[in-house]
Amino acid sequence: MIGEWLDIGWVEEIPLRGSRTVQVAGGEDIAVFRTGENKVFALLDRCPHKHGRLSQGIVHGGAVACPLHNWRISLATGEALGADKGCTPVVPVKISGGRVLICRASTLRAAA
C-alpha cells in the first residue's frame, strides 16, 4: 500500500500483550498492539460487534478480546474468531529502526 507513514514511537513504549491508542486525522482512534512474541499490529479501535474499544481488551497470542462481550478479534486480519462474524479494519504497520510506523492512508482496509 502506498501512503505516508506516521511515526508513533518506540516499540518498547507499547507494553507486551498490551496496546496504545493513536488518534489520526479524521478523529479515528487506532489501537496498536504488541504481542508476547513482540509482533506489532494495528486495528481501528472498534469491535465490529458493539464497537467496544479493542485497546482496552486483553491480548492473547494473535488476538485481542473485546472488553464488552469477549469477542476475539484476530490482530493480523481484523476478523472475529470462532462462531462470531464481523471484521475490524486493519491498519498497515511497520517497524523501522525500533520505531513503530502506521500508514496514514485515509481509507482503512478491511481484511478480505
Helices and strands as residue ranges (DSSP letters): E 5-10, G 11-13, E 18-23, E 29-34, E 40-44, G 54-56, E 58-60, E 63-65, E 72-74, E 93-96, E 99-103
